[in-house]
C-alpha cells in the first residue's frame, strides 16, 4: 500500500478529499475511502480505481484479523 499511496499522492483531486492524506498516513483505509466518498460520492468514475484498491485493502485487513484470531 505504501508504493501505491506514493503514486496516488500526486493526484490533485485526492488532495481535495478532506482527511484522505491523514487517513492514509495512519493506515486507516476505511477513513481514506470514506473521505473520497464524502467528497466525490460513491460512484465517482474518476476515482473508482482508488476506491476499489482501498476496498480490497480493507477486505484483506479484515480477513487477516479473522485468521489471526482463530
Residue pairs with C-beta under 8 A, 6 or more apart in sequence:
1 27
1 29
1 57
4 53
5 24
8 14
8 50
9 15
9 21
11 50
13 40
13 46
13 47
14 20
14 36
14 47
14 50
15 21
16 39
17 35
17 36
17 38
17 39
17 40
18 35
18 38
18 39
19 31
19 32
19 34
19 35
20 32
20 35
20 36
20 39
22 31
23 29
23 30
23 31
23 32
23 34
23 35
24 32
29 54
29 57
29 58
29 61
30 58
32 54
33 51
33 54
33 55
33 58
36 44
36 47
36 50
36 51
36 54
37 51
40 46
40 47
42 51
44 51
